[in-house]
Amino acid sequence: MIGVQIENAPVEAMQRRTVVRGQWHLWIYCCAWSLSLDGMQLAHEESDDITMNRALRVLSGQSITEVSINPADASTTFTFDLGCVLTTTPTPGDVDDHEPEEQWLLYQPSHEVLAVRSDGRYKLCREDTSPDDALWVTMPATAESNISPVHPVATRPDLP
């Protein structure tokens, strides 16, 4: 490999940034989360920015193959095709002190959004639906709800 150096060029100019964009977009929000690869934790919601960005680079481009949701509190496990596992759980303050928060949203090519809340409720509505018009539905109280496989989702972390 040949190294090229351009005098007085900023370091950023010598890099190529690529962004994986899919038709589906997963947004993790207002919850505790942990990302692991082959059982080793890569990052969590309190990791520093450098650790998070490195972990998200590992996740970037992987497709979701399975989603498992606990209907009691909407704790969710997302399993990806190249070995990453993302888990979300409500933060303790969310369960005890506040209105339930949306933990994650899945934007679909149909312009519908599946949102899951910390009280085990979900909604499926169009992106442009007013929050006041959305109907939150209780998840079935069966054992864990599994969605498998989900249409591939290209993760797209906003990397610096």
Buried (B, 14 or more C-beta within 10 A) or exposed (E): EEEEEEEEEEEEEEEEEEEEEBEBBBEBEBBBBBBBBEEEEBBBBEBEEEBBBBBBEBBBBBBBBBBBBBBEBBBBBBBBEEEBBBBBBBBEEBBEEEEBBBBBBBBBEEEBBBBBBBBBBBBBBEEEBEEEEBEBEEBEEEEEBEBEEBEBBBBBBEEE
